[in-house]
Amino acid sequence: MALVRDPWFWKRFSKAVHLDEVGKSPAEEKEPTIWSGDWLEKQHRKRRRSVLCGCAVFLVVIICVAAIAVVVWWFCAHKWLKSRKDKTA
């Protein structure tokens, strides 16, 4: 099966599917839509938020690892990680 190479294909496809689902729903459940791209915009916002949250978690992990490395380096520099036997000899 060949992949679709048009980058806008999936945007048009998802919008067409959404509009088809909205059109098939009963009339009394339908809410009037002022902006037809509202659903697509919500999907973009969700994706953007999840990417930003992922980046934030990644940065927090990197900062924690760097802080642990600095603390271990500081302990080694002040010889706090050496055993007591090494100091008495």
DSSP file (Angstrom, degrees, kcal/mol; ACC not computed):
  #  RESIDUE AA STRUCTURE BP1 BP2  ACC     N-H-->O    O-->H-N    N-H-->O    O-->H-N    TCO  KAPPA ALPHA  PHI   PSI    X-CA   Y-CA   Z-CA
    1    1 A M              0   0    0      0, 0.0     2,-0.2     0, 0.0     0, 0.0   0.000 360.0 360.0 360.0 128.4    0.0    0.0    0.0
    2    2 A A        -     0   0    0      1,-0.1     2,-0.2     3,-0.0     3,-0.0  -0.528 360.0-123.0 -81.9 144.9    1.5    3.3   -1.0
    3    3 A L        -     0   0    0     -2,-0.2     2,-0.4     1,-0.1    -1,-0.1  -0.561  27.0-107.5 -84.3 151.1    1.7    6.2    1.4
    4    4 A V        -     0   0    0     -2,-0.2     6,-0.1     1,-0.1    -1,-0.1  -0.659  28.3-168.8 -78.2 128.4    0.1    9.6    0.7
    5    5 A R        +     0   0    0     -2,-0.4    -1,-0.1     4,-0.0     3,-0.0   0.563  56.0 101.0 -97.6 -10.1    2.8   12.1   -0.1
    6    6 A D    >   -     0   0    0      1,-0.2     3,-1.3     2,-0.1     4,-0.5  -0.666  62.4-152.7 -77.2 118.3    0.6   15.3    0.0
    7    7 A P  T 3  S+     0   0    0      0, 0.0     4,-0.3     0, 0.0     3,-0.3   0.769  93.9  49.9 -65.9 -24.3    1.2   16.9    3.4
    8    8 A W  T 3> S+     0   0    0      1,-0.2     4,-2.4     2,-0.1     5,-0.2   0.507  86.4  89.8 -90.6  -4.3   -2.2   18.6    3.4
    9    9 A F  H <> S+     0   0    0     -3,-1.3     4,-3.0     1,-0.2    -1,-0.2   0.928  86.9  47.4 -58.4 -47.7   -4.0   15.3    2.6
   10   10 A W  H  > S+     0   0    0     -4,-0.5     4,-2.7    -3,-0.3     5,-0.2   0.834 110.3  53.1 -68.0 -31.4   -4.5   14.2    6.2
   11   11 A K  H  > S+     0   0    0     -4,-0.3     4,-2.0     2,-0.2    -1,-0.2   0.948 114.1  41.6 -65.7 -47.4   -5.7   17.7    7.2
   12   12 A R  H  X S+     0   0    0     -4,-2.4     4,-2.4     2,-0.2    -2,-0.2   0.902 115.6  51.6 -64.5 -40.2   -8.4   17.6    4.5
   13   13 A F  H  X S+     0   0    0     -4,-3.0     4,-2.5    -5,-0.2    -2,-0.2   0.937 111.2  45.3 -63.5 -48.2   -9.2   14.0    5.2
   14   14 A S  H  X S+     0   0    0     -4,-2.7     4,-2.4     1,-0.2    -1,-0.2   0.886 113.9  50.0 -66.0 -37.1   -9.7   14.5    9.0
   15   15 A K  H  X S+     0   0    0     -4,-2.0     4,-2.7    -5,-0.2    -1,-0.2   0.911 111.1  49.1 -66.1 -41.3  -11.8   17.6    8.4
   16   16 A A  H  X S+     0   0    0     -4,-2.4     4,-2.1     2,-0.2    -2,-0.2   0.905 111.9  48.8 -64.8 -41.4  -13.9   15.7    5.8
   17   17 A V  H  X S+     0   0    0     -4,-2.5     4,-2.4     2,-0.2    -2,-0.2   0.926 112.4  48.5 -63.6 -44.0  -14.5   12.8    8.2
   18   18 A H  H  X S+     0   0    0     -4,-2.4     4,-2.5     1,-0.2    -2,-0.2   0.934 112.1  47.7 -62.7 -46.1  -15.4   15.2   11.0
   19   19 A L  H  X S+     0   0    0     -4,-2.7     4,-2.1     1,-0.2    -1,-0.2   0.859 111.0  52.7 -64.2 -33.9  -17.8   17.1    8.9
   20   20 A D  H  X S+     0   0    0     -4,-2.1     4,-1.6     2,-0.2    -1,-0.2   0.908 109.8  48.0 -66.5 -41.7  -19.3   13.8    7.7
   21   21 A E  H  X S+     0   0    0     -4,-2.4     4,-1.0     1,-0.2    -2,-0.2   0.897 112.2  49.3 -65.4 -39.6  -19.8   12.7   11.3
   22   22 A V  H  < S+     0   0    0     -4,-2.5     3,-0.4     1,-0.2    -1,-0.2   0.889 110.5  51.4 -65.6 -38.9  -21.4   16.0   12.2
   23   23 A G  H  < S+     0   0    0     -4,-2.1    -1,-0.2     1,-0.2    -2,-0.2   0.800 109.0  50.3 -69.2 -29.9  -23.7   15.8    9.2
   24   24 A K  H  < S+     0   0    0     -4,-1.6    -1,-0.2    -5,-0.1    -2,-0.2   0.656  89.0  98.9 -83.6 -16.5  -24.9   12.3   10.1
   25   25 A S  S  < S-     0   0    0     -4,-1.0     5,-0.1    -3,-0.4    -3,-0.0  -0.351  89.9 -86.8 -71.1 153.1  -25.8   13.1   13.7
   26   26 A P    >>  -     0   0    0      0, 0.0     4,-1.0     0, 0.0     3,-0.6  -0.215  34.9-120.0 -59.9 151.2  -29.4   13.8   14.6
   27   27 A A  T 34 S+     0   0    0      1,-0.2     3,-0.3     2,-0.2    -2,-0.1   0.837 109.2  55.4 -64.7 -35.5  -30.6   17.4   14.1
   28   28 A E  T 34 S+     0   0    0      1,-0.2    -1,-0.2     3,-0.0    -3,-0.0   0.772 108.0  49.1 -73.0 -22.9  -31.6   18.0   17.7
   29   29 A E  T <4 S+     0   0    0     -3,-0.6    -1,-0.2     2,-0.1    -2,-0.2   0.687  90.2 102.2 -85.4 -18.3  -28.1   17.0   19.0
   30   30 A K     <  -     0   0    0     -4,-1.0    -7,-0.0    -3,-0.3    -8,-0.0  -0.436  59.6-153.0 -70.7 133.7  -26.3   19.3   16.6
   31   31 A E        -     0   0    0     -2,-0.2     2,-0.2     1,-0.0    -2,-0.1  -0.844  30.8-102.2-100.2 143.3  -25.0   22.5   17.9
   32   32 A P        -     0   0    0      0, 0.0     2,-0.6     0, 0.0    -1,-0.0  -0.454  35.5-143.2 -65.3 132.2  -24.6   25.4   15.4
   33   33 A T        +     0   0    0     -2,-0.2     3,-0.2     1,-0.2    -3,-0.0  -0.862  21.9 179.9-101.8 123.3  -21.0   25.8   14.4
   34   34 A I  S    S+     0   0    0     -2,-0.6     2,-0.5     1,-0.3    -1,-0.2   0.870  80.7  35.9 -84.1 -41.2  -19.8   29.3   13.9
   35   35 A W    >   -     0   0    0      1,-0.1     3,-1.3     2,-0.0    -1,-0.3  -0.959  68.3-161.0-117.3 117.2  -16.2   28.3   13.0
   36   36 A S  T 3  S+     0   0    0     -2,-0.5     3,-0.4     1,-0.3     4,-0.3   0.737  89.3  57.6 -72.5 -22.5  -15.9   25.1   11.0
   37   37 A G  T 3> S+     0   0    0      1,-0.2     4,-2.5     2,-0.1    -1,-0.3   0.238  74.2 106.1 -90.7  14.4  -12.3   24.6   11.9
   38   38 A D  H <> S+     0   0    0     -3,-1.3     4,-2.2     1,-0.2    -1,-0.2   0.910  78.7  48.3 -61.5 -44.3  -12.9   24.5   15.6
   39   39 A W  H  > S+     0   0    0     -3,-0.4     4,-1.8    -4,-0.2    -1,-0.2   0.917 112.9  47.9 -63.3 -43.3  -12.5   20.8   16.0
   40   40 A L  H  > S+     0   0    0     -4,-0.3     4,-2.0     1,-0.2    -1,-0.2   0.887 110.3  52.3 -65.4 -39.5   -9.2   20.9   14.0
   41   41 A E  H  X S+     0   0    0     -4,-2.5     4,-2.5     1,-0.2    -1,-0.2   0.892 107.2  52.8 -63.5 -39.4   -7.9   23.8   16.1
   42   42 A K  H  X S+     0   0    0     -4,-2.2     4,-2.4     1,-0.2    -1,-0.2   0.896 107.9  51.4 -62.4 -39.5   -8.7   21.9   19.3
   43   43 A Q  H  X S+     0   0    0     -4,-1.8     4,-2.2     2,-0.2    -1,-0.2   0.896 110.2  48.7 -64.6 -40.0   -6.7   18.9   18.0
   44   44 A H  H  X S+     0   0    0     -4,-2.0     4,-2.7     2,-0.2    -2,-0.2   0.902 111.0  50.6 -65.6 -41.1   -3.7   21.3   17.2
   45   45 A R  H  X S+     0   0    0     -4,-2.5     4,-2.6     2,-0.2    -2,-0.2   0.912 110.0  50.2 -63.5 -41.7   -3.9   22.8   20.7
   46   46 A K  H  X S+     0   0    0     -4,-2.4     4,-2.3     2,-0.2    -2,-0.2   0.926 112.7  46.3 -61.0 -45.0   -3.9   19.4   22.3
   47   47 A R  H  X S+     0   0    0     -4,-2.2     4,-2.3     2,-0.2    -2,-0.2   0.923 112.6  49.6 -65.5 -43.3   -0.9   18.3   20.4
   48   48 A R  H  X S+     0   0    0     -4,-2.7     4,-2.4     1,-0.2    -1,-0.2   0.914 111.5  49.6 -60.9 -43.5    0.9   21.5   21.1
   49   49 A R  H  X S+     0   0    0     -4,-2.6     4,-2.5     1,-0.2    -1,-0.2   0.903 110.8  49.1 -63.7 -41.5    0.2   21.2   24.8
   50   50 A S  H  X S+     0   0    0     -4,-2.3     4,-2.2     2,-0.2    -1,-0.2   0.880 111.2  49.8 -68.1 -36.0    1.4   17.6   24.9
   51   51 A V  H  X S+     0   0    0     -4,-2.3     4,-2.3     2,-0.2    -2,-0.2   0.922 112.1  47.9 -66.0 -43.1    4.6   18.5   23.1
   52   52 A L  H  X S+     0   0    0     -4,-2.4     4,-2.3     2,-0.2    -2,-0.2   0.900 112.0  49.4 -64.9 -40.3    5.2   21.4   25.5
   53   53 A C  H  X S+     0   0    0     -4,-2.5     4,-2.4     2,-0.2    -1,-0.2   0.901 110.5  51.3 -64.9 -39.8    4.5   19.2   28.6
   54   54 A G  H  X S+     0   0    0     -4,-2.2     4,-2.3     2,-0.2    -2,-0.2   0.908 110.8  47.8 -62.6 -42.6    6.9   16.6   27.2
   55   55 A C  H  X S+     0   0    0     -4,-2.3     4,-2.5     2,-0.2    -2,-0.2   0.892 111.0  51.6 -65.4 -39.2    9.7   19.2   26.7
   56   56 A A  H  X S+     0   0    0     -4,-2.3     4,-2.3     2,-0.2    -2,-0.2   0.919 110.6  47.5 -64.4 -43.5    9.1   20.5   30.2
   57   57 A V  H  X S+     0   0    0     -4,-2.4     4,-2.3     2,-0.2    -2,-0.2   0.916 111.5  51.6 -63.1 -42.6    9.4   17.0   31.7
   58   58 A F  H  X S+     0   0    0     -4,-2.3     4,-2.4     1,-0.2    -2,-0.2   0.921 110.4  48.2 -59.9 -44.8   12.5   16.4   29.7
   59   59 A L  H  X S+     0   0    0     -4,-2.5     4,-2.5     1,-0.2    -1,-0.2   0.892 110.0  51.8 -64.3 -39.6   14.1   19.6   31.0
   60   60 A V  H  X S+     0   0    0     -4,-2.3     4,-2.3     2,-0.2    -1,-0.2   0.912 110.7  48.3 -63.7 -41.7   13.2   18.8   34.6
   61   61 A V  H  X S+     0   0    0     -4,-2.3     4,-2.4     2,-0.2    -2,-0.2   0.920 112.0  49.1 -64.2 -43.3   14.8   15.4   34.3
   62   62 A I  H  X S+     0   0    0     -4,-2.4     4,-2.4     1,-0.2    -2,-0.2   0.907 111.3  49.6 -62.5 -42.1   18.0   16.9   32.7
   63   63 A I  H  X S+     0   0    0     -4,-2.5     4,-2.4     2,-0.2    -1,-0.2   0.902 111.0  49.6 -64.8 -40.6   18.2   19.5   35.5
   64   64 A C  H  X S+     0   0    0     -4,-2.3     4,-2.4     2,-0.2    -2,-0.2   0.920 111.7  48.1 -64.4 -43.2   17.8   16.8   38.2
   65   65 A V  H  X S+     0   0    0     -4,-2.4     4,-2.2     1,-0.2    -2,-0.2   0.913 112.7  48.7 -63.6 -42.0   20.6   14.7   36.6
   66   66 A A  H  X S+     0   0    0     -4,-2.4     4,-2.3     2,-0.2    -2,-0.2   0.899 110.6  50.9 -65.0 -40.0   22.8   17.7   36.3
   67   67 A A  H  X S+     0   0    0     -4,-2.4     4,-2.3     2,-0.2    -2,-0.2   0.909 110.6  48.6 -64.3 -42.1   22.2   18.7   40.0
   68   68 A I  H  X S+     0   0    0     -4,-2.4     4,-2.5     1,-0.2     5,-0.2   0.909 111.0  50.9 -64.0 -41.2   23.0   15.2   41.1
   69   69 A A  H  X S+     0   0    0     -4,-2.2     4,-2.4     1,-0.2    -2,-0.2   0.900 110.4  49.1 -63.1 -40.8   26.2   15.2   39.1
   70   70 A V  H  X S+     0   0    0     -4,-2.3     4,-2.5     2,-0.2    -2,-0.2   0.908 111.3  49.4 -65.9 -41.7   27.2   18.5   40.6
   71   71 A V  H  X S+     0   0    0     -4,-2.3     4,-2.4     2,-0.2    -2,-0.2   0.924 112.5  47.1 -64.4 -44.3   26.6   17.3   44.1
   72   72 A V  H  X S+     0   0    0     -4,-2.5     4,-2.3     2,-0.2    -2,-0.2   0.912 112.8  49.8 -63.7 -41.8   28.6   14.1   43.6
   73   73 A W  H  X S+     0   0    0     -4,-2.4     4,-2.4    -5,-0.2    -2,-0.2   0.911 110.5  50.3 -62.1 -41.5   31.4   16.1   42.0
   74   74 A W  H  X S+     0   0    0     -4,-2.5     4,-1.7     2,-0.2    -2,-0.2   0.910 110.2  49.6 -64.5 -41.8   31.4   18.5   45.0
   75   75 A F  H  <>S+     0   0    0     -4,-2.4     5,-2.6     1,-0.2     6,-0.7   0.900 112.5  48.0 -62.9 -40.1   31.5   15.6   47.4
   76   76 A C  H ><5S+     0   0    0     -4,-2.3     3,-1.1     1,-0.2    -2,-0.2   0.890 109.1  53.3 -67.1 -38.6   34.5   14.1   45.5
   77   77 A A  H 3<5S+     0   0    0     -4,-2.4    -1,-0.2     1,-0.3    -2,-0.2   0.831 113.0  43.1 -67.0 -31.6   36.3   17.4   45.4
   78   78 A H  T 3<5S-     0   0    0     -4,-1.7    -1,-0.3    -5,-0.2    -2,-0.2   0.266 112.1-120.6 -97.9  11.2   36.0   17.8   49.2
   79   79 A K  T < 5S+     0   0    0     -3,-1.1     3,-0.4     1,-0.1    -3,-0.2   0.804  70.8 134.5  57.4  35.8   36.9   14.2   49.8
   80   80 A W      < +     0   0    0     -5,-2.6    -4,-0.2     1,-0.2    -1,-0.1   0.638  65.9  58.9 -85.0 -16.1   33.7   13.4   51.6
   81   81 A L  S    S+     0   0    0     -6,-0.7    -1,-0.2    -9,-0.1     2,-0.1   0.472  82.0 104.3 -93.1  -2.2   33.2   10.2   49.6
   82   82 A K  S    S-     0   0    0     -3,-0.4     2,-0.1     1,-0.1     5,-0.0  -0.482  78.2-109.0 -75.8 149.2   36.5    8.6   50.8
   83   83 A S    >>  -     0   0    0     -2,-0.1     4,-0.8     1,-0.1     3,-0.5  -0.354  23.9-113.5 -75.8 161.9   36.2    5.9   53.4
   84   84 A R  H 3> S+     0   0    0      1,-0.2     4,-1.5     2,-0.2     3,-0.4   0.821 113.4  62.7 -65.1 -32.5   37.4    6.6   57.0
   85   85 A K  H 3> S+     0   0    0      1,-0.2     4,-1.2     2,-0.2    -1,-0.2   0.863  98.9  55.6 -62.7 -35.7   40.3    4.1   56.7
   86   86 A D  H <4 S+     0   0    0     -3,-0.5    -1,-0.2     1,-0.2    -2,-0.2   0.835 106.6  50.7 -66.8 -31.5   41.8    6.2   53.9
   87   87 A K  H  < S+     0   0    0     -4,-0.8    -1,-0.2    -3,-0.4    -2,-0.2   0.830 110.0  48.1 -77.2 -31.9   41.9    9.2   56.2
   88   88 A T  H  <        0   0    0     -4,-1.5    -1,-0.2     1,-0.2    -2,-0.2   0.718 360.0 360.0 -82.2 -19.3   43.6    7.5   59.2
   89   89 A A     <        0   0    0     -4,-1.2    -1,-0.2    -5,-0.2    -2,-0.1   0.470 360.0 360.0 -78.2 360.0   46.4    5.9   57.1
